[in-house]
Structure formats: structure tokens, C-alpha cells
Amino acid sequence: MKEGSMKFFRWLAAAGVLTCASAQSPKTPPSRKPQIEEVRATGCVRIARDGCVELQTLDGKTTYTFQAAPKPDAGIVITIQGTAHQGRSDCKQGIVIDVTDWEPTGEMCTQ
């Protein structure tokens, strides 16, 4: 082989290595699920077997679970305010939150 041909093949090999190296650039991590910071919701109360209070929103799309003292009565509609729960919880169903306040609306659940 001629020296000019060998230089061309070396250049071609170097270009291929650089192309492969740039194709291996790190990918951006998947976006994290948004975290709940504050909650205000109205819904129907159920008391779970584990003693946790479950609140199913009036539209039926979301269930929150929390512990409260005193506990609201099952079957009533309440409005809650709370924040995201951090760490483990004995409550096993729904989105676990720390309720800072709850108030009865004076209505009964229709379900």
C-alpha cells in the first residue's frame, strides 16, 4: 500500500472512532414524577381496617389516606388541608398525606 492510502485509512479510522464516541454521550435522566407539596380536597370519608382515614374526592378520581385525631365519622363529607407525607406510613391505600386541618361540610356521602 502507498503511504498516502495508509494516511487516508488512518484518518478514516480516527473519524469513525470520534463519531462512535460522540454517539455514546450520556442521555438525560427521565423526568421525576411531580411531588405533592400541599393538598386541599373535599370528599367522602371511609375508615380503613388499619385505622387510617381515607378520603375519596367528590369526582372519584383521587383517594387520600391519613391519620387524624380526632377522626372524622365515616360517611360524611369533609374538606382537608395537608402536606405531602415523608417516609413510611401505616396507611396502605391511596396517596398518603399529613393532614393539618379538616372540617366537616355538613353533608353526607351519597355513595
N, C-alpha and C positions, 0 to 999 in steps of 0.2 A: 504494500500500500504506500501511496505517496504521503509525504509529510502534511500536505495541505488537506488530504482526505482525513487523516487522523485528527487534525485540529478540528475539522468540521464535526466529526463524530464525538469528540470530547465536548465541544460546545453544545451539541445536541443533547448529550447525556446530562450535562450540567443544567441545561434549561428544563429537562424532564424532572430532575430532582427538585429544583426550585418550584416547579408547578405542583408537584405532589406535596411538597412541604406546606405550601400556602393553602392547599385544599384541606389540610388537616387542622386548620385553625379551630380553636375551641368554639363550641356553639353556646349561645346564650341559654342560661337555665330557664326552664319553664316558669311562667309567672305563678306566684303563690296564690292560693285561694284567699280572697279578702277576709279579713278577720272582723268579727263583730266588736265594736267598741262600746256603743250604747244602744239600749233597746227600750222601746216604748211600744207596747202592744196591748190590744184588747181581745179577750177571748173567753172561752168556756173552761172551767176548772174541772179536772179529774184528779183523784188521789191514786197514785200508783201503789202496787203491792209493796214496793220498797219504801213507801212513806214519802216519796218525793211528790211534789205538786206538778202536774202537767197542765199547761195552758195551750189549748188549740185555738189559733187565731180564728176570728169570725169568718174569714174567707176559706178556712180549712187547709190552707197551704203550708202552714208552719206550726210546729209544736215545740214549745219551750218547756224546759223542766228545771225545777229549782227546789230549794228547801226554804221554808219560811216558818217563823214563829211570831205570832200565831198563824196557823194555816187557815186559808180561806176554805169555806164549805164547798164540797163537790156540788156541781150542778149550777153554780152561779156564774155570772159574767163579771170579770174584773179587768181593770187596767193595771198593767205593771210597768215599772221603770227599773232598769238594771244595767249591768255591765257584763262584759264577757267574763266567763269563768276561766281561771287559770289553774292548771294542774288536774289532779284526779278528782273524781266525784263518785258518790254512791248512786247518783241518778243515772240510769242507763238508757233512757229513751229521749228522743228529741235533742234540741240544742240546749246545752247546759249553760245557764246564766246565774249570776248573783243578783238577786232582786234587792233593790234598795228601798222600794216602796210599792205597795199595791193598795188599790181601792176598789170596793165593790161598786158596780154601776147601778145596782138596784134591779137589774134584770136577771131572769132565769134563762138557762140554756134551753134551746128548743130541740136539741138532739137527744 
